[in-house]
C-alpha cells in the first residue's frame, strides 16, 4: 500500500492544479494538440502551458510526439486508469467502513 501511495501521489499532485486539470479535460476530448492549440481561448501563456505540460509529463499523464517543428500532446490513458483504480479502492474501503458503522449502530 505504501508503494502504491508513493507511485500515485505525483499523479494526484499534477491533477490538483486547475490549469492542468483543464488541459487534461481538453486533451481527453479529441486528437493530440500543439501548445498553440492548447492556449487558444485561454488566458494562459504558451510558456505557462509548456510548464504545465512538463509537470503532467513528469507524472506520466501526457506524452508528446514531434510533428515538424511542433510537439503534439496527448493523454496517457493508463496513468488516468491507475488514478481511477486507486480512487475505486479508497471508495470501497469507505463503503466497507460505513457498512461496519451501520451494523454497529443498528446492534
C-alpha positions, 0 to 999 in steps of 0.5 A, spaced: 500 500 500 505 504 501 508 503 494 502 504 491 501 511 495 508 513 493 507 511 485 500 515 485 501 521 489 505 525 483 499 523 479 494 526 484 499 532 485 499 534 477 491 533 477 490 538 483 492 544 479 486 547 475 490 549 469 492 542 468 486 539 470 483 543 464 488 541 459 487 534 461 479 535 460 481 538 453 486 533 451 481 527 453 476 530 448 479 529 441 486 528 437 493 530 440 494 538 440 500 543 439 501 548 445 498 553 440 492 549 440 492 548 447 492 556 449 487 558 444 481 561 448 485 561 454 488 566 458 494 562 459 501 563 456 504 558 451 510 558 456 505 557 462 502 551 458 509 548 456 510 548 464 504 545 465 505 540 460 512 538 463 509 537 470 503 532 467 509 529 463 513 528 469 507 524 472 506 520 466 499 523 464 501 526 457 506 524 452 508 528 446 510 526 439 514 531 434 510 533 428 515 538 424 517 543 428 511 542 433 510 537 439 503 534 439 500 532 446 496 527 448 493 523 454 496 517 457 490 513 458 493 508 463 496 513 468 488 516 468 486 508 469 491 507 475 488 514 478 481 511 477 483 504 480 486 507 486 480 512 487 475 505 486 479 502 492 479 508 497 471 508 495 470 501 497 474 501 503 469 507 505 463 503 503 466 497 507 467 502 513 460 505 513 457 498 512 461 496 519 458 503 522 451 501 520 451 494 523 454 497 529 449 502 530 443 498 528 446 492 534 
